[in-house]
Amino acid sequence: MSTASRLRLFYFAYYGAVGANLPYFAPYLRGLGFTGEQIGSVQMIGPLLAAPVALAWGAVADRLGAPGRALALAAGGSLAAAAFLPWARTPLALGAVVLAQALGERAVVPLADAVTLEWVRRGAGAAYTRIRLFGSLGFIALAQGLGLLLALRGDRPGDRLVPVAVALCVAGYALAARRLDVPGSAGPRPRARDALALLGDRRLLALLLACAVHWGACAPFHLLFGVFVRDLRLSASVTGLAMAAGVGAEVLALLAYPRLARRFGARALFAVAFAGTALRWALLARVEGAAALVLLQLLHALTFGLFWGASMQAMAALVPGPLRATGQALYAAVVFGAGNALGYQLAGWGYDRFGGVGPLFGWAAVAELLPLALSAALASPGRPRS
């Protein structure tokens, strides 16, 4: 299998796991009797570990000049823990499994992105977004397919099919990562002070802050969208259809991104992404019917597709090649670690306090105004740094 095919398969399986986890795992835990605070606490474990885990794996990958090898090891560790997911059905047991899985899984995306960005930089003939969109296709396949299966099984509380689907997807991306042997950038291996120097770049810090707040504001959707659908007395098949519609729009945005970036520049695309997301949350806070809920998910093209393309283009331009894995790990630590952990905890607490998910979307719309304001300070990136 070619490197391109392995990368596509990896992203398909990894984001397939996300498609099984994001819309259905919180309702699965609710069906096991978990409270909103317990759901938020369990789901917060991964984001809390994202910073040290991703940075440690990224530093090792850059120091060895072997991000592909590090990715295979991290994915294998994630699989070893994920195999126990279907049998962990108490907060303590599930927390232990999630903790063990996070020690590898939280480094998987930054390492995979480092491998892909380096492969693209070497003239592989494909844009990063054209490879990454296979992750979106995997998300659609699992979110839609699992939703239909859960509905056919009667939308049972605590259906074990959810963790089984997640574990199978983890097995898929672990296998795909086994022979991704793309080497790191040529030249002297970076030292610790070279990595610390990244934090002196104000453009990079502005980018990380804007992205972290944006991702934190997405937490009510990521954590509780499936619960939101059930609270509206709608079927799990509606959750799957809404996710499929959103990620379908995301795929189109990723396909169009190279052309949009050449025409408008990253600063303008960031602003559109943040403004469109604020509108999405404000409208979702008031939605009631299935049709309106599904249509609103088309704005996911901005929330993730446009946002992610601009973020990765900016990271490729701001971080030098020998520090690619460390840079991606730093992004994951700040955005998926700090931003996600705070967002998840506040979302779980807010659900118990307000008695529903709708008010949380209203607060998320307000939070999106900060990255929108910061977008004016985000420089349009140039060519990737080698």
ChimeraX attribute file (.defattr): number of C-alpha atoms within 10 A of each C-alpha:
attribute: neighborCount
match mode: 1-to-1
recipient: residues
	/A:1	9
	/A:2	9
	/A:3	17
	/A:4	16
	/A:5	11
	/A:6	18
	/A:7	25
	/A:8	23
	/A:9	21
	/A:10	28
	/A:11	27
	/A:12	28
	/A:13	30
	/A:14	28
	/A:15	29
	/A:16	29
	/A:17	27
	/A:18	24
	/A:19	32
	/A:20	29
	/A:21	23
	/A:22	21
	/A:23	28
	/A:24	28
	/A:25	24
	/A:26	24
	/A:27	28
	/A:28	25
	/A:29	23
	/A:30	17
	/A:31	15
	/A:32	15
	/A:33	16
	/A:34	18
	/A:35	17
	/A:36	22
	/A:37	19
	/A:38	19
	/A:39	25
	/A:40	25
	/A:41	18
	/A:42	22
	/A:43	23
	/A:44	24
	/A:45	19
	/A:46	24
	/A:47	24
	/A:48	21
	/A:49	22
	/A:50	29
	/A:51	22
	/A:52	17
	/A:53	24
	/A:54	32
	/A:55	24
	/A:56	15
	/A:57	26
	/A:58	29
	/A:59	22
	/A:60	16
	/A:61	25
	/A:62	27
	/A:63	20
	/A:64	15
	/A:65	23
	/A:66	21
	/A:67	32
	/A:68	23
	/A:69	20
	/A:70	27
	/A:71	30
	/A:72	24
	/A:73	16
	/A:74	26
	/A:75	30
	/A:76	23
	/A:77	18
	/A:78	27
	/A:79	23
	/A:80	17
	/A:81	21
	/A:82	24
	/A:83	18
	/A:84	18
	/A:85	21
	/A:86	17
	/A:87	13
	/A:88	16
	/A:89	17
	/A:90	13
	/A:91	17
	/A:92	12
	/A:93	14
	/A:94	19
	/A:95	20
	/A:96	18
	/A:97	20
	/A:98	23
	/A:99	20
	/A:100	19
	/A:101	24
	/A:102	25
	/A:103	22
	/A:104	26
	/A:105	29
	/A:106	29
	/A:107	30
	/A:108	30
	/A:109	20
	/A:110	27
	/A:111	32
	/A:112	25
	/A:113	21
	/A:114	30
	/A:115	26
	/A:116	27
	/A:117	25
	/A:118	25
	/A:119	22
	/A:120	17
	/A:121	20
	/A:122	11
	/A:123	9
	/A:124	14
	/A:125	9
	/A:126	13
	/A:127	18
	/A:128	23
	/A:129	24
	/A:130	16
	/A:131	23
	/A:132	25
	/A:133	24
	/A:134	23
	/A:135	27
	/A:136	28
	/A:137	23
	/A:138	26
	/A:139	28
	/A:140	28
	/A:141	22
	/A:142	26
	/A:143	30
	/A:144	23
	/A:145	17
	/A:146	23
	/A:147	26
	/A:148	20
	/A:149	16
	/A:150	20
	/A:151	15
	/A:152	12
	/A:153	11
	/A:154	12
	/A:155	18
	/A:156	12
	/A:157	14
	/A:158	19
	/A:159	20
	/A:160	15
	/A:161	16
	/A:162	24
	/A:163	24
	/A:164	18
	/A:165	19
	/A:166	25
	/A:167	23
	/A:168	17
	/A:169	26
	/A:170	28
	/A:171	20
	/A:172	20
	/A:173	28
	/A:174	26
	/A:175	18
	/A:176	24
	/A:177	26
	/A:178	18
	/A:179	16
	/A:180	24
	/A:181	16
	/A:182	17
	/A:183	17
	/A:184	24
	/A:185	22
	/A:186	10
	/A:187	10
	/A:188	9
	/A:189	14
	/A:190	17
	/A:191	13
	/A:192	9
	/A:193	8
	/A:194	12
	/A:195	20
	/A:196	10
	/A:197	9
	/A:198	19
	/A:199	13
	/A:200	10
	/A:201	11
	/A:202	12
	/A:203	16
	/A:204	20
	/A:205	16
	/A:206	18
	/A:207	23
	/A:208	21
	/A:209	18
	/A:210	24
	/A:211	25
	/A:212	25
	/A:213	24
	/A:214	30
	/A:215	26
	/A:216	26
	/A:217	29
	/A:218	27
	/A:219	25
	/A:220	27
	/A:221	21
	/A:222	20
	/A:223	28
	/A:224	27
	/A:225	22
	/A:226	24
	/A:227	26
	/A:228	19
	/A:229	23
	/A:230	15
	/A:231	13
	/A:232	13
	/A:233	12
	/A:234	16
	/A:235	19
	/A:236	27
	/A:237	21
	/A:238	21
	/A:239	27
	/A:240	29
	/A:241	22
	/A:242	27
	/A:243	28
	/A:244	25
	/A:245	22
	/A:246	25
	/A:247	29
	/A:248	21
	/A:249	21
	/A:250	27
	/A:251	26
	/A:252	15
	/A:253	23
	/A:254	29
	/A:255	21
	/A:256	16
	/A:257	24
	/A:258	17
	/A:259	11
	/A:260	18
	/A:261	19
	/A:262	9
	/A:263	9
	/A:264	11
	/A:265	16
	/A:266	26
	/A:267	19
	/A:268	17
	/A:269	21
	/A:270	29
	/A:271	22
	/A:272	18
	/A:273	26
	/A:274	29
	/A:275	19
	/A:276	19
	/A:277	27
	/A:278	26
	/A:279	17
	/A:280	22
	/A:281	27
	/A:282	19
	/A:283	17
	/A:284	22
	/A:285	17
	/A:286	13
	/A:287	16
	/A:288	14
	/A:289	12
	/A:290	17
	/A:291	11
	/A:292	13
	/A:293	19
	/A:294	19
	/A:295	13
	/A:296	18
	/A:297	23
	/A:298	20
	/A:299	21
	/A:300	24
	/A:301	24
	/A:302	26
	/A:303	25
	/A:304	25
	/A:305	28
	/A:306	28
	/A:307	26
	/A:308	22
	/A:309	24
	/A:310	26
	/A:311	20
	/A:312	20
	/A:313	21
	/A:314	23
	/A:315	21
	/A:316	23
	/A:317	18
	/A:318	22
	/A:319	21
	/A:320	17
	/A:321	24
	/A:322	25
	/A:323	27
	/A:324	31
	/A:325	35
	/A:326	31
	/A:327	29
	/A:328	25
	/A:329	31
	/A:330	25
	/A:331	27
	/A:332	28
	/A:333	27
	/A:334	22
	/A:335	25
	/A:336	25
	/A:337	28
	/A:338	21
	/A:339	26
	/A:340	30
	/A:341	26
	/A:342	21
	/A:343	28
	/A:344	29
	/A:345	24
	/A:346	18
	/A:347	29
	/A:348	25
	/A:349	19
	/A:350	18
	/A:351	22
	/A:352	13
	/A:353	11
	/A:354	11
	/A:355	11
	/A:356	15
	/A:357	24
	/A:358	22
	/A:359	18
	/A:360	25
	/A:361	24
	/A:362	19
	/A:363	16
	/A:364	28
	/A:365	24
	/A:366	14
	/A:367	18
	/A:368	25
	/A:369	19
	/A:370	14
	/A:371	25
	/A:372	22
	/A:373	14
	/A:374	18
	/A:375	23
	/A:376	13
	/A:377	15
	/A:378	22
	/A:379	17
	/A:380	17
	/A:381	20
	/A:382	13
	/A:383	11
	/A:384	19
	/A:385	15
	/A:386	17
